[in-house]
Amino acid sequence: MAIEFIPKKKFELIDKAIVSCMAPSNIALVKYWGKKSTQIPSNPSISFTLNNCKTTTTITFQKKNSKGFSFKVFLDGILKNSFNLKIENFFKRIACYCPYLELYDMEINTNNTFPHSSGIASSASGFSALALCIVQFELLLYESISSNYINRKASFLARLGSGSACRSIDGGLVVWGQHKDIKQSSDLLGIKFPSDVHPVFNDYQDTILLVDKTEKQVSSSIGHNLMHNHPFASQRFNQANKHLSQLIPVIKSGDLFEFIKIVESEALTLHAMMMCSDPYFILMKPNTISIINEIWDFRDSTQIPVCFTLDAGANVHVLYPKSNASEVNKFIDNNLAKYCQDGQFINDHVGNGARRI
């Protein structure tokens, strides 16, 4: 239990409030795959916070006389009762940190700029937007809450909804999970990468190729749980720690080809863990493999430092420096768009994190 996030002062109830927040998705460079109880990661991870792939959430709080969680969730204006169990479980987890929630009826309206549950971490942006709305509402009930506390508590709460959501509050490079080489790193929340960052990574580009926009057949939660008895779990967790150690000097120096080796290895290892779990499963599609091979051929022939990474889905994130955007965008248009469902892809880049609207 994180005592610092339990309110110590009496709050002043208000009759009604409307709070809106935006939170982006993120793409992990070193992957989190496998967790312990209460959303504690089995290994540390680091991610780019994105900018254009985001969730906007508005919560209307209306004071009520009875106690208990009362809410409705709307996605794109449509009532989504299928979200209720996940949201209620989230509220139960955060009840001691946000005791005021049981005293309000909540109408939650949310929308994404990208396909839901297709492997672009919609749960990350969704729960980070929800958590930030809650902490911003807390600002109305209590006095003298610092901006640092707002982000820390929002990240802490978001993690209890979806682990990777804690990496979507702050912008830039965000670390989640304790690591011996990163001061102040924590299993409980995400922190901005505290070491030197080469300027090339401040505006890194990410074009997301929408290979498959349908909901993935195996959820990330199920995939994480399959790591408990995985034959290669301990080796994987050691590898993630090692890769994060190796990435620290790379982020400082801007050595892009060393960056590529680590990032692509992490992406392929993530999916290898899925393919040799029990039961095993595959989230990549044939077009995912075709895109990877096209990227490798293009990089070999041009020496342009473009690479891929994958989240828990079939879609491919194409990562490259802004200085190479013109050449890479032509390559995507001419060679990769044909592998996307309906030819669709999303141009994104490293962003500044979540904020109140």
N, C-alpha and C positions, 0 to 999 in steps of 0.2 A: 504494500500500500504506500502511495506517495503522499505523505502527510502534508507537504507544502501545498497541495492542490485541494485540500479539504478546507472549505470556508471556516474562518475562525471568528468572524463577526456576524452579528445578526443582520439579515438583509431586510430591506424595505420593499414590500410588495407593491407593484403597480398594477393597474387594472388591465392595460392592454399595451402591446408593443409589436412592431413589425421590424424584423432584422433581415437584411439581405447580405450575403457574402458570396464571393467567387473564389474557387480554389482550382488550381490546375492539376492535371495528372503529372506523373513523373515516370522516367524510364531508368531502371536500375542498370548500372554498369557492372558492379559486383552484385550478384543476385542473392536475395533472401528466399530460401526454400527449405521449409521445415521450421516448426515452432514448438515451444513448450507451452505450459498452461498460462492462461491470462495474457495471451498474445505476446509472449517473450520470444524473440528470434533465436534460432539455433546457431546462427552465424551473423556477423555484421554485414551491412550492405552500404552502398553509396549510389546515389542517383543524381541525374540532371532533373531539376524541376522544369517542366515545360511551360508554354505560354498560351498557345491557341487551343489545345485540347483541355477543356475545363468544364467544371460544373458550376452552375449558378443556383443557389438555394435561398429561398425566402421562407422564414418561419413567422407565422402570426401567433403570438402568445396572448391568450385570453384567460384572465384569472377565473378560477372556479372555486366552489365551496367544498367539494369532496377532495380526498387525497388519492393519488394513484395516477399512473401514466394514461394519458388520453391524447390520441393523435390520429391524424389522417395524412397519408402520403400521396402526392400527385406527381407523376412524371409526365412532362410535356402536357400538363393540364388534364391528364387521365388518372383517375383514382387507381392506385396500385396496392390492393390488399395483399398481394404476394410479397410485398416488402415488409409487411407488419411484423412478422416474427423476428427478422433480423434487426429491425429498428428497436423493437421492444427489448430484445436481448442486450442491445447496446445501451439502452437507457438503464436497464438493471445493473449493468457493469459500472456505469458512471454515477449511480444514484448517490453514493456517499460524497462524491465530489461536486455534485450539482443538485442539492436537495430541493431546490426551488422548482425543478421540473415537474414534480408530482402535484404542484399546486396550480398548473396551467393546462388548459386545452391548447393543443398545438396543431396548426395546419401547416404542413410542410410541402412546399411547391419546389420542384427541382427540374432542371433540364441540363442536358449535356450538348456539347458541340461535336460529339463523335458517337459512334455506335456503342450502345450499352452492352456490357458483358462479352465483348469480342476480343479481349486481350489488349486493351489500351488502358488498363487499370482504372476503370470507371469507379470501382469501389474506393480507390485511393482518393480521387478527386471528390467523390460523393461524400465520404465520411469526413474528409478534411473540411469541406464546405459546411457540413452539418455541425461539426465540432466548433468551428470558428463562429458560426451563428450563435451557438449556445454561450460561448465565452463572451461574445459581444453583448448578448443579453445580460449576462452576469454584470457587465460594466454598469448597466442601468440600475442594478439592485444594490451594488456595493460602491463605496468610494475608494479613491486612491489605488487603483490597480495599474501597475506599470505596463508599458508596451511589451517589455521582455517577458513578463509574466503571462500576458495574453497569448503570445506565440508558444511559449513553453506549455501552458495548460492546454491550448488547442491541439498541439501535437500529441501530448499525452492522451487526451481524450480520443482523438482520431485513431490512435493505435488500438484502442479497445474496441473499435468498430471494424477496422481493417488494418492489419499491420503496416503495410506500405503507405497507408494514408498519413502516417506521422511524418513522412518525407515530403509532403506536399504543402506544408505551411510556409516554410522558408523558401527563398529562391536560390538559384544557382546550384551548387553541389551540396548535397545534404547526406549526412551519415546517420545511420541508425544501427545500434548494437555496440556493445562494448568491444573495444579493440585496443590492444596494448600500446600501439603507436599513435593513437589519437586521443589527446587530452579531452576530458569532459564527455567523451562518447558514452552513450547510455542505452541500455536495453528498453528503457521506459519511454523515450521520445527521440525525435530526430533533432540533430544540431547542424548548423551551417558548418561546412568543412572548415576547420580552424587554421589550416596551414596555408602557405603561399599558393596562389592559383595563377598559372600563366594566362595572359590576356586572351589567348586563342580559345580558351574554354568559356569565356564570359558570354559569348554570343554563338556558341556552337549550334549547328543546324541539325534538325531531326525531321526527315520526311517519312511519314508513316504510310506504308503501302498496305492498303486494305485488301488483303488477299481473301479474307472471309469475314463478312460483316455480321454473320449469324452468331447467336450465343454459343459459346464453346461447350462441347459435350461433357467435359469434366471440369468442375469448378476448381479454383485455386485452393479453396479450403480443403477439399478432398485431397488434392495433390500434396499440400503441406502435411496432412495427417499420414500419408503413405510414407513419409520419411522416417516415421517412428521405428519401423522394423526393416528399413531399407538396408540391403547388404553393403552399400557403399556410403552410408550416411556420414560416418566419422571422417572418411577420406574427403568427402565433399566439404564438410565444415572446415577442415584443416586447409583445403585448397582456397576457400573463400577468404579466410584470414590471411593466407599468404599473398593472394592476389591484391588484397587491399593494401597490404604493406608495400607491395611492388608499385602500386598505383600512386602512392603519395609523392615520390620523387618525380614521377612522370607528369603529374598534375602541375608540379612546380616548374619543370623544365620545358614542357610542351613537346615532348618527344612523341609525335603522333603515331609512329609505326610501332613503338612499344605499347602505346595506348591501345592500338588496334589489336595486338596479340592478346592482351588481357581481356578486352571487351568481347571479342569474338569467341575466345575460349570459354568465358563465362556463359555466353548465350547457348553455346552448344552443350556445355555441361548441364545446364538447367534442363534441357530437353532430353539429354541422355538419362538423367535421373528419372524422368517420367517413363522412359521406354524400358527401364529395367526395374521398375517398382513392381509390387505385387498387390493388386492387379496392375499390369502394365497398360500404358495408353500412349497415343501419339496425337499431339495437337497441331503439328506442322502439316501442311498440305503439299501436294506435288509442286504447286507454284512457289511455295516458300523455298524449296530446294533449288528451283530454277533461278530464283532471284539471287540467292546466295552465290551460286556459280557465276551468274552474270557479274555480280559485284567483284568477285575474285578476279575474273578475266579483265574487267575494266581497270582494276587497280594495278594488276600486273603490267598491262600494256601502257598505262599513262603515268604510273607512279603518283597518282593523286591519292591523298590519304583519306579515302572514303571506306567506311566499314559498315557492318550490320550489327544489330543486336535484336533479340527477341524477348518479348514478355511471355507470359503463360498463354500463348495463343498462336495462331497461324500468321498474323500480320508481322511485317518486317519493318524495323526502324532503321532507316539509312542515316548514319551519322557522318558529318563532314564539317570542316571549318567554313566559316562564312566567306573567306577569301576564295574558296573553290566552288562557291554556290552556282555560278554561271555554268561551268562545265558539268557539274553533277546534275543540275536541273535538266540540262539537255539530255544527259544520259538516262535520267529517269523517264523523261517524256518519250524518248526514242526506243529505249530498251526494256524498261521495267513496268511502265504503266499497263502494258498488255497483260501482265500477270495479275493485275488487280481486279477485283469484282467491280464490274461496270466501269473499269478504267479509273477508279477513284483512289486518290491519296490525299494526305493532309500535310501541308508544309508547316513545320513548327520550329521552334528554337528555344534555347534556354531562357527562362523567364524569371520574374521577381517574386513569385510566390503568391500566397492567398491574401485576400484583402476584403474589407467591408465595402459594400457598394453604397 
